Amino acid sequence: MAAVGEWVLLAYRLPREPSGPRTTLWRRLRRLGVAQLGDGVVALPADARTRESLEWLADDVLAAGGTAGIWTARPGTAAQERELAAGMAAARAEEYRALTGECAAARTAPAAERARALRRLRAEWRAVGRRDFFPPPEREAAAAALRALAEAAGDPVAAGRGSRS
């Protein structure tokens, strides 16, 4: 990554009580796969989808009585951007490793459980993929594990294609 790219930031503060909005926001930020820059400051690579997602969250923060602002920024150096990307890739790698392990465990389950596990793990694959901005090598291992599980579950269409996107 030679050139430094643009990032969209959400800077926010929420009241401590009630805690429900804080928990909801934390879950939504996790689902988006944000990079945590500091207390109340998160970042995503800038594009229309990520900006819109953070704008929706900013609206939710304001509705809960907090403060929020959306910013676009560029890291000061390419090294800072590589560090952000590496942190995000490491988080996704951990998720893909867990998915690979679950696929391996499901392959030995009874047939009905394999089919249920395959549906659940495909959904998880798609969810991780939506927040995977810097795909790590573990992504391919998880795809192979899903293909193997699809074959074991007798799902020849998906087994030939890998994972459904």
NORSUL-V718854 format. One record per backbone hydrogen bond with DSSP energy under -1.0 kcal/mol. NH is the residue of the N-H (numbers start at 1). CO is the residue of the C=O. If there is no record, write none. Layout:
[[NH/CO] [NH/CO]]
//
This chain:
[[7/73] [8/44] [9/71] [10/42] [11/69] [12/40] [13/67] [23/19] [24/20] [25/21] [26/22] [27/23] [28/24] [29/25] [30/26] [31/27] [32/28] [33/29] [34/29] [35/43] [37/41] [38/41] [41/38] [42/10] [43/35] [44/8] [46/6] [51/47] [52/48] [53/49] [54/50] [55/51] [56/52] [57/53] [58/54] [59/55] [60/56] [61/57] [62/58] [63/59] [64/60] [65/62] [66/61] [67/13] [69/11] [71/9] [73/7] [81/77] [82/78] [83/79] [84/80] [85/81] [86/82] [87/83] [88/84] [89/85] [90/86] [91/87] [92/88] [93/89] [94/90] [95/91] [96/92] [97/93] [98/94] [99/95] [100/96] [101/97] [102/98] [103/99] [104/100] [105/101] [106/102] [107/103] [109/106] [114/110] [115/111] [116/112] [117/113] [118/114] [119/115] [120/116] [121/117] [122/118] [123/119] [124/120] [125/121] [126/122] [127/123] [128/124] [129/125] [130/126] [131/128] [132/129] [133/131] [139/136] [140/137] [141/137] [142/138] [143/139] [144/140] [145/141] [146/142] [147/143] [148/144] [149/145] [150/146] [151/147] [152/148] [153/149] [154/151] [155/150] [159/155] [160/156] [161/157] [162/158]]
//
